[in-house]
Amino acid sequence: MLIFIGVISDTFGINGAMQFEPSPDAPETLPEGTVVQIGFSSAFSRPYSVKSWKLTSGKIIFSVIGTDTPESAKSLFDNALFIEEQYIKKNYKEDYAIADIMGCEVIGLADRQRYGVITDVWKMPANDVWIISADKKEYALPAVEEFVRNVDTGAKTILISLPAGFFDAIEA
């Protein structure tokens, strides 16, 4: 399965390198020869082999075989990058990708109350924050071990344990 990791936004240097602002799932490094897909959608993308890949100042600078000049790199502007799921950066203690938790149902561990589904992930300096949507409301849940007790990506469920009234005080 192909996963979206960003959109090419600029060239870099004179050797056909490009840059993009990575999505939270984008890997910080990719080995030379790894195949990435570039196109306006995953269905209309073409494979390219990575020549170089480096994270610098919050952006990824990369080059692929076949783009050796700024002009050839410019032809890929505004195209999305996709990679196979196996290269996705894993997050959290349980070792799963952000894409794995999107759409998971959030359930209270003690009372089995259904709080909603994960619809977004905010990358924050201390810990990620998961956005739970339910009944036209959104709640921000810090993704910390104290609150997140179990994640089952196969069953698309997340069990949480919160202090009483937690969601009454915290809305996104």
Backbone as CSV, one residue per row, in Angstrom:
resi,resn,N_x,N_y,N_z,CA_x,CA_y,CA_z,C_x,C_y,C_z
1,MET,0.839,-1.170,0.000,0.000,0.000,0.000,0.890,1.241,0.000
2,LEU,0.585,2.188,-0.863,1.350,3.429,-0.943,0.819,4.437,0.065
3,ILE,1.746,5.121,0.752,1.410,6.117,1.758,1.947,7.477,1.312
4,PHE,1.112,8.500,1.383,1.497,9.873,1.056,2.480,10.382,2.108
5,ILE,3.599,11.022,1.644,4.570,11.558,2.597,4.911,13.028,2.359
6,GLY,4.360,13.661,1.331,4.630,15.078,1.113,4.458,15.483,-0.341
7,VAL,4.645,16.790,-0.592,4.530,17.349,-1.943,5.824,18.096,-2.261
8,ILE,6.376,17.842,-3.443,7.610,18.499,-3.875,7.348,19.995,-4.003
9,SER,8.177,20.800,-3.317,7.912,22.235,-3.270,8.984,23.100,-3.912
10,ASP,10.193,22.554,-4.130,11.257,23.401,-4.661,12.423,22.535,-5.124
11,THR,13.305,23.147,-5.920,14.559,22.482,-6.261,15.588,22.859,-5.204
12,PHE,16.715,22.158,-5.234,17.781,22.437,-4.277,19.107,22.226,-4.987
13,GLY,19.857,23.283,-5.177,21.154,23.174,-5.839,21.035,23.036,-7.342
14,ILE,22.148,22.581,-7.968,22.202,22.514,-9.439,22.210,21.089,-9.982
15,ASN,22.095,20.088,-9.089,22.199,18.695,-9.544,20.871,17.953,-9.593
16,GLY,19.748,18.681,-9.626,18.444,18.040,-9.757,17.835,17.595,-8.442
17,ALA,18.397,18.037,-7.328,17.804,17.695,-6.031,16.524,18.501,-5.837
18,MET,15.632,17.948,-5.021,14.344,18.589,-4.737,14.136,18.619,-3.236
19,GLN,13.141,19.394,-2.805,12.827,19.413,-1.389,11.329,19.355,-1.177
20,PHE,10.940,18.850,0.010,9.540,18.857,0.408,9.454,18.884,1.926
21,GLU,8.326,19.396,2.412,8.058,19.385,3.844,7.381,18.058,4.143
22,PRO,8.006,17.224,4.969,7.491,15.862,5.161,6.234,15.798,6.017
23,SER,5.386,14.829,5.704,4.245,14.521,6.567,4.796,13.835,7.821
24,PRO,3.991,13.699,8.864,4.486,13.046,10.078,4.984,11.619,9.861
25,ASP,4.469,10.928,8.851,4.881,9.546,8.597,6.153,9.419,7.769
26,ALA,6.622,10.505,7.185,7.778,10.440,6.279,9.038,9.991,7.024
27,PRO,9.793,9.081,6.426,11.037,8.650,7.059,12.107,9.736,6.958
28,GLU,12.943,9.824,8.000,14.011,10.817,7.991,15.142,10.411,7.061
29,THR,15.302,9.132,6.837,16.310,8.638,5.902,15.697,7.544,5.037
30,LEU,16.196,7.417,3.832,15.847,6.319,2.930,17.127,5.889,2.241
31,PRO,17.379,4.600,2.167,18.602,4.146,1.514,18.591,4.407,0.009
32,GLU,19.766,4.605,-0.523,19.916,4.750,-1.968,19.321,3.520,-2.648
33,GLY,18.574,3.748,-3.730,17.956,2.652,-4.464,16.524,2.356,-4.055
34,THR,16.068,2.915,-2.935,14.677,2.734,-2.519,13.765,3.351,-3.570
35,VAL,12.681,2.687,-3.875,11.744,3.188,-4.878,10.691,4.055,-4.197
36,VAL,10.540,5.286,-4.708,9.453,6.182,-4.298,8.558,6.370,-5.512
37,GLN,7.307,6.697,-5.270,6.369,6.985,-6.349,6.118,8.485,-6.344
38,ILE,6.125,9.107,-7.514,5.887,10.545,-7.634,4.773,10.757,-8.652
39,GLY,3.771,11.561,-8.257,2.657,11.851,-9.149,1.606,12.684,-8.442
40,PHE,0.550,13.036,-9.160,-0.511,13.847,-8.572,-1.424,13.029,-7.673
41,SER,-1.390,11.711,-7.780,-2.081,10.801,-6.866,-1.343,9.469,-6.929
42,SER,-1.616,8.600,-5.967,-0.930,7.310,-5.985,-1.308,6.494,-7.216
43,ALA,-2.538,6.693,-7.701,-2.992,5.958,-8.888,-2.288,6.431,-10.162
44,PHE,-1.828,7.676,-10.156,-1.185,8.242,-11.338,0.260,8.637,-11.030
45,SER,0.959,7.765,-10.343,2.350,8.046,-9.986,3.289,7.118,-10.752
46,ARG,4.551,7.548,-10.822,5.583,6.747,-11.492,6.685,6.439,-10.495
47,PRO,7.328,5.279,-10.647,8.409,4.928,-9.718,9.718,5.638,-10.061
48,TYR,10.438,6.042,-9.034,11.770,6.632,-9.158,12.658,6.012,-8.089
49,SER,13.931,5.809,-8.420,14.893,5.280,-7.451,15.621,6.426,-6.762
50,VAL,15.681,6.358,-5.441,16.324,7.399,-4.642,17.833,7.362,-4.843
51,LYS,18.433,8.553,-5.114,19.891,8.712,-5.143,20.384,9.208,-3.795
52,SER,19.659,10.176,-3.222,20.039,10.718,-1.911,18.778,11.157,-1.187
53,TRP,18.865,11.201,0.159,17.697,11.542,0.993,18.226,12.049,2.323
54,LYS,17.901,13.299,2.674,18.449,13.865,3.904,17.457,14.850,4.517
55,LEU,17.235,14.736,5.827,16.411,15.683,6.563,17.290,16.846,7.009
56,THR,16.862,18.068,6.694,17.604,19.246,7.103,16.641,20.406,7.334
57,SER,16.710,21.012,8.492,15.872,22.163,8.848,14.383,21.897,8.619
58,GLY,13.913,20.716,8.970,12.496,20.392,8.854,12.020,20.025,7.469
59,LYS,12.909,20.046,6.497,12.553,19.657,5.130,13.418,18.476,4.721
60,ILE,12.923,17.718,3.762,13.725,16.627,3.217,14.249,17.058,1.857
61,ILE,15.556,16.960,1.713,16.229,17.228,0.441,16.546,15.857,-0.142
62,PHE,16.119,15.631,-1.383,16.337,14.313,-1.980,16.575,14.449,-3.475
63,SER,17.151,13.400,-4.033,17.286,13.328,-5.489,16.961,11.909,-5.924
64,VAL,16.527,11.801,-7.157,16.176,10.500,-7.729,16.900,10.341,-9.059
65,ILE,17.101,9.107,-9.444,17.731,8.829,-10.734,16.829,9.366,-11.840
66,GLY,17.418,10.124,-12.753,16.655,10.684,-13.862,16.394,12.168,-13.724
67,THR,16.657,12.736,-12.556,16.555,14.185,-12.407,17.941,14.700,-12.036
68,ASP,18.672,15.158,-13.061,20.053,15.595,-12.868,20.249,17.097,-13.029
69,THR,19.169,17.810,-13.348,19.258,19.265,-13.529,18.082,19.924,-12.811
70,PRO,18.210,21.213,-12.506,17.074,21.914,-11.897,15.830,21.884,-12.788
71,GLU,16.044,21.905,-14.092,14.908,21.876,-15.024,14.154,20.547,-14.946
72,SER,14.880,19.441,-14.888,14.201,18.143,-14.791,13.510,17.998,-13.432
73,ALA,14.104,18.559,-12.378,13.469,18.518,-11.060,12.215,19.383,-11.042
74,LYS,12.262,20.539,-11.722,11.106,21.445,-11.761,9.889,20.785,-12.393
75,SER,10.113,19.852,-13.296,8.983,19.176,-13.945,8.180,18.342,-12.942
76,LEU,8.743,18.108,-11.755,8.045,17.322,-10.725,7.435,18.196,-9.624
77,PHE,7.529,19.520,-9.758,6.931,20.438,-8.781,5.462,20.107,-8.564
78,ASP,5.013,20.286,-7.341,3.613,20.097,-6.950,3.134,18.657,-7.078
79,ASN,4.032,17.732,-7.359,3.671,16.318,-7.367,3.833,15.772,-5.955
80,ALA,3.017,14.809,-5.616,3.089,14.168,-4.306,4.097,13.030,-4.335
81,LEU,4.639,12.743,-3.165,5.538,11.598,-2.994,4.808,10.525,-2.203
82,PHE,4.999,9.283,-2.611,4.399,8.136,-1.939,5.481,7.086,-1.757
83,ILE,5.401,6.355,-0.651,6.302,5.223,-0.444,5.501,4.039,0.072
84,GLU,6.100,2.880,-0.072,5.465,1.670,0.440,5.403,1.755,1.958
85,GLU,4.383,1.162,2.514,4.122,1.214,3.949,5.306,0.738,4.794
86,GLN,6.098,-0.175,4.291,7.227,-0.718,5.060,8.272,0.335,5.416
87,TYR,8.303,1.465,4.674,9.285,2.513,4.937,8.754,3.615,5.858
88,ILE,7.492,3.528,6.240,6.883,4.563,7.067,7.552,4.605,8.430
89,LYS,7.787,5.826,8.887,8.389,6.028,10.205,7.406,5.548,11.261
90,LYS,7.873,4.720,12.144,7.028,4.208,13.216,7.074,5.167,14.401
91,ASN,5.973,5.265,15.102,5.847,6.183,16.227,5.296,5.463,17.444
92,TYR,5.464,6.094,18.573,4.895,5.646,19.820,5.540,4.344,20.306
93,LYS,5.265,4.024,21.519,5.852,2.862,22.174,5.468,1.554,21.470
94,GLU,4.260,1.476,20.959,3.768,0.224,20.379,4.243,-0.002,18.943
95,ASP,5.003,0.943,18.394,5.606,0.781,17.076,4.586,0.642,15.947
96,TYR,3.823,1.701,15.714,2.892,1.746,14.599,2.943,3.127,13.968
97,ALA,2.506,3.211,12.751,2.542,4.470,12.006,1.285,5.281,12.275
98,ILE,1.384,6.576,12.061,0.232,7.458,12.234,-0.926,6.982,11.356
99,ALA,-0.628,6.560,10.152,-1.680,6.072,9.254,-2.432,4.898,9.864
100,ASP,-1.757,4.099,10.709,-2.398,2.952,11.346,-3.457,3.358,12.355
101,ILE,-3.269,4.494,13.032,-4.224,4.872,14.077,-5.356,5.761,13.570
102,MET,-5.179,6.348,12.390,-6.253,7.179,11.835,-7.502,6.314,11.651
103,GLY,-8.637,6.812,12.151,-9.892,6.075,12.038,-10.128,5.067,13.145
104,CYS,-9.164,4.902,14.053,-9.361,3.985,15.178,-10.419,4.554,16.115
105,GLU,-11.245,3.669,16.652,-12.245,4.072,17.630,-11.601,4.129,19.008
106,VAL,-11.896,5.186,19.747,-11.320,5.392,21.071,-12.366,5.000,22.118
107,ILE,-11.963,4.073,23.005,-12.887,3.487,23.982,-12.276,3.591,25.373
108,GLY,-13.110,3.925,26.363,-12.658,3.980,27.748,-12.365,2.582,28.271
109,LEU,-11.238,2.399,28.907,-10.829,1.091,29.419,-11.769,0.602,30.513
110,ALA,-12.103,1.454,31.465,-12.906,1.028,32.610,-14.390,0.906,32.281
111,ASP,-14.937,1.914,31.609,-16.388,1.943,31.395,-16.834,1.558,29.985
112,ARG,-15.872,1.317,29.093,-16.134,0.947,27.683,-16.917,2.037,26.935
113,GLN,-16.874,3.266,27.441,-17.517,4.387,26.753,-16.796,4.652,25.442
114,ARG,-17.571,4.907,24.388,-17.010,5.215,23.080,-16.888,6.732,22.959
115,TYR,-15.645,7.194,22.788,-15.388,8.629,22.750,-15.399,9.207,21.339
116,GLY,-15.150,8.407,20.320,-15.088,8.886,18.945,-13.969,8.182,18.201
117,VAL,-13.536,8.787,17.095,-12.471,8.194,16.280,-11.329,9.194,16.101
118,ILE,-10.141,8.675,15.905,-8.966,9.507,15.655,-9.071,10.065,14.234
119,THR,-9.047,11.401,14.124,-9.150,12.038,12.805,-7.922,12.860,12.438
120,ASP,-7.031,13.098,13.402,-5.837,13.880,13.109,-4.796,13.599,14.174
121,VAL,-3.548,13.883,13.850,-2.449,13.764,14.805,-1.643,15.048,14.724
122,TRP,-1.461,15.682,15.871,-0.623,16.879,15.948,0.737,16.456,16.460
123,LYS,1.778,16.789,15.721,3.149,16.519,16.158,3.593,17.674,17.044
124,MET,3.849,17.377,18.302,4.232,18.396,19.265,5.612,18.048,19.831
125,PRO,6.314,19.028,20.419,7.664,18.759,20.928,7.729,17.690,22.017
126,ALA,6.807,17.717,22.976,6.874,16.763,24.091,6.258,15.419,23.743
127,ASN,5.107,15.424,23.092,4.409,14.194,22.700,3.388,14.553,21.627
128,ASP,2.960,13.561,20.899,1.925,13.789,19.905,0.593,14.009,20.618
129,VAL,-0.324,14.663,19.921,-1.684,14.850,20.419,-2.617,14.273,19.368
130,TRP,-3.492,13.370,19.808,-4.445,12.746,18.899,-5.761,13.503,18.980
131,ILE,-6.335,13.799,17.827,-7.618,14.488,17.775,-8.715,13.442,17.599
132,ILE,-9.646,13.467,18.543,-10.766,12.530,18.546,-12.009,13.304,18.144
133,SER,-12.709,12.840,17.105,-13.922,13.503,16.630,-15.140,12.660,16.977
134,ALA,-16.170,13.348,17.521,-17.433,12.683,17.858,-18.516,13.737,18.015
135,ASP,-19.677,13.459,17.504,-20.840,14.340,17.683,-20.529,15.803,17.388
136,LYS,-19.884,16.067,16.272,-19.554,17.421,15.817,-18.628,18.167,16.769
137,LYS,-17.930,17.431,17.630,-16.940,18.019,18.536,-15.612,17.332,18.296
138,GLU,-14.548,18.045,18.671,-13.212,17.459,18.605,-12.561,17.593,19.971
139,TYR,-11.838,16.543,20.354,-11.137,16.523,21.624,-9.664,16.234,21.371
140,ALA,-8.812,16.897,22.135,-7.368,16.688,22.014,-6.915,15.742,23.127
141,LEU,-6.308,14.626,22.734,-5.827,13.639,23.696,-4.305,13.538,23.601
142,PRO,-3.579,13.916,24.655,-2.128,13.710,24.623,-1.823,12.211,24.492
143,ALA,-1.009,11.859,23.531,-0.680,10.443,23.285,0.464,10.034,24.206
144,VAL,0.115,9.856,25.481,1.096,9.466,26.480,0.649,8.167,27.131
145,GLU,1.609,7.430,27.642,1.352,6.123,28.232,0.337,6.190,29.382
146,GLU,0.325,7.300,30.094,-0.604,7.470,31.215,-2.066,7.370,30.757
147,PHE,-2.364,7.850,29.533,-3.736,7.848,29.028,-3.992,6.725,28.025
148,VAL,-3.052,6.455,27.148,-3.234,5.456,26.101,-2.778,4.104,26.654
149,ARG,-3.735,3.202,26.848,-3.423,1.928,27.496,-3.215,0.784,26.520
150,ASN,-3.902,0.832,25.370,-3.737,-0.245,24.388,-4.153,0.258,23.007
151,VAL,-3.371,-0.100,22.013,-3.689,0.238,20.630,-3.722,-1.066,19.842
152,ASP,-4.867,-1.344,19.231,-5.022,-2.540,18.404,-5.352,-2.076,16.996
153,THR,-4.308,-1.941,16.169,-4.530,-1.417,14.812,-5.309,-2.401,13.945
154,GLY,-5.212,-3.681,14.242,-5.984,-4.676,13.484,-7.477,-4.521,13.703
155,ALA,-7.861,-4.318,14.956,-9.274,-4.135,15.303,-9.696,-2.675,15.197
156,LYS,-8.722,-1.769,14.935,-8.967,-0.326,14.825,-9.581,0.230,16.115
157,THR,-9.020,-0.185,17.270,-9.489,0.322,18.557,-8.313,0.801,19.407
158,ILE,-8.585,1.812,20.200,-7.618,2.346,21.152,-8.319,2.428,22.503
159,LEU,-7.726,1.805,23.512,-8.272,1.866,24.861,-7.543,2.948,25.640
160,ILE,-8.325,3.807,26.304,-7.734,4.901,27.066,-8.249,4.872,28.502
161,SER,-7.479,5.476,29.386,-7.857,5.632,30.780,-7.603,7.092,31.149
162,LEU,-8.704,7.805,31.445,-8.614,9.245,31.690,-9.151,9.612,33.071
163,PRO,-8.674,10.714,33.630,-9.277,11.218,34.863,-10.724,11.644,34.590
164,ALA,-11.584,11.568,35.599,-12.982,11.964,35.450,-13.062,13.405,34.937
165,GLY,-13.938,13.637,33.961,-14.159,14.975,33.429,-13.093,15.474,32.467
166,PHE,-12.159,14.630,32.079,-11.049,15.056,31.223,-11.547,15.735,29.954
167,PHE,-12.463,15.116,29.231,-12.937,15.696,27.974,-13.866,16.880,28.188
168,ASP,-14.400,17.052,29.394,-15.222,18.234,29.667,-14.350,19.481,29.679
169,ALA,-13.094,19.322,30.075,-12.183,20.454,30.199,-11.323,20.671,28.958
170,ILE,-11.155,19.644,28.129,-10.220,19.714,26.997,-10.988,19.527,25.693
171,GLU,-11.073,20.577,24.886,-11.601,20.466,23.531,-10.583,21.064,22.586
172,ALA,-10.476,20.496,21.379,-9.494,20.984,20.410,-9.919,22.338,19.876
